[in-house]
Amino acid sequence: MQQIQLPPLAEGEIYIGAIGDKNGDFHHVILLPGDHKCDTHASATEWARSIGGDLPNRIEQAMLWANHRDQFEQDWYWSNETYHRNDAFAWCQHFNTGYQDLTRKGSDDCRARAVRRLPI
């Protein structure tokens, strides 16, 4: 079986895994160091970008909860995904229960972690 070549990691980064999309394109997901309390989705997104990353999507968050929940506070964390029926809401993940739910982008406190993605 062929193995994926793991990318080099900077200090404090954690390799999460490889994910494919519907087109068959794959990318590595790397968790960046740092944890940030944010009062809005926009501030979470801005913080993630300021450290060279992005908020994880829902699939990445599920992988993080399954394999690396010890890297998170037992709290809600923003994803980068907007709810498709109402863009005033975004998905978030709770890192105690593993539950994913919607919350209002502009008014709810959640935490943020950033990931970087590298094409394979």
C-alpha positions in Angstrom: 0.0 0.0 0.0 1.3 3.4 -1.0 1.9 5.9 1.9 1.4 9.6 1.7 4.6 11.7 2.2 4.1 13.8 5.3 4.9 17.5 5.0 7.5 19.2 7.2 6.0 20.8 10.3 7.0 24.0 12.0 7.4 24.0 15.8 4.0 23.5 17.5 2.2 22.3 14.4 0.3 19.0 14.5 -0.4 16.8 11.5 -4.1 16.0 11.3 -4.4 14.0 8.2 -5.2 14.0 4.5 -8.7 14.8 3.1 -10.0 14.4 -0.4 -12.8 16.4 -2.1 -15.5 15.4 -4.5 -13.1 15.9 -7.5 -10.5 13.5 -6.1 -8.1 16.2 -5.1 -6.4 15.7 -1.7 -4.7 18.0 0.8 -2.9 17.7 4.1 -4.4 19.4 7.1 -2.1 20.8 9.8 -3.3 22.3 13.1 -1.5 25.5 13.9 -0.5 26.4 17.5 -2.6 28.9 19.4 -6.1 29.2 20.7 -8.2 32.4 20.5 -11.5 33.4 22.2 -13.5 35.4 19.7 -16.8 37.3 20.0 -17.7 37.0 16.3 -17.1 34.7 13.3 -15.4 37.6 11.5 -12.9 38.1 14.3 -12.2 34.4 14.4 -11.5 34.3 10.6 -9.4 37.4 10.9 -7.3 35.9 13.7 -6.8 32.6 11.8 -5.6 34.5 8.7 -3.3 36.7 10.8 -1.3 33.6 11.8 -1.2 32.2 8.3 -4.2 29.8 8.5 -7.9 29.3 8.1 -10.6 28.1 10.3 -11.2 24.3 9.8 -14.2 23.1 7.9 -16.7 20.7 9.5 -15.0 17.6 8.3 -11.7 18.8 9.6 -13.3 19.7 12.9 -14.7 16.2 13.2 -11.2 14.7 12.6 -9.8 17.1 15.2 -12.4 16.1 17.8 -11.9 12.4 17.1 -8.1 12.4 17.3 -6.9 15.6 18.9 -9.6 16.8 21.3 -6.9 17.1 24.0 -5.6 20.1 22.0 -8.8 22.1 22.6 -10.7 23.7 25.4 -14.0 22.0 26.2 -15.8 24.7 24.4 -17.4 25.7 21.1 -15.1 26.5 18.1 -15.9 28.3 14.9 -15.6 26.5 11.5 -15.1 28.3 8.2 -18.5 27.1 6.9 -21.5 29.3 6.6 -24.9 27.7 6.9 -26.2 27.3 3.3 -29.7 28.5 4.1 -28.8 31.6 6.0 -25.4 33.3 5.8 -25.9 35.0 9.1 -25.1 31.6 10.7 -21.9 29.5 10.8 -21.2 25.9 11.9 -19.2 25.3 15.0 -18.0 22.2 16.9 -18.1 21.6 20.7 -14.9 19.9 21.9 -16.4 18.2 24.9 -19.4 16.5 23.3 -18.3 16.4 19.7 -21.6 18.0 18.7 -21.8 20.3 15.7 -24.4 23.1 15.5 -25.2 26.5 14.0 -24.7 29.8 15.7 -25.1 33.4 14.7 -21.9 34.8 13.2 -22.2 38.2 14.8 -23.2 37.7 18.3 -22.0 34.4 19.8 -18.7 33.8 21.6 -16.8 30.8 20.4 -13.1 29.9 20.3 -10.9 29.6 17.2 -8.1 27.3 16.1 -6.4 27.6 12.7 -5.3 25.0 10.2 -3.2 25.2 7.1 -3.8 23.1 4.1 -1.2 21.8 1.6 -2.1 20.2 -1.7 -0.9 16.7 -2.2 
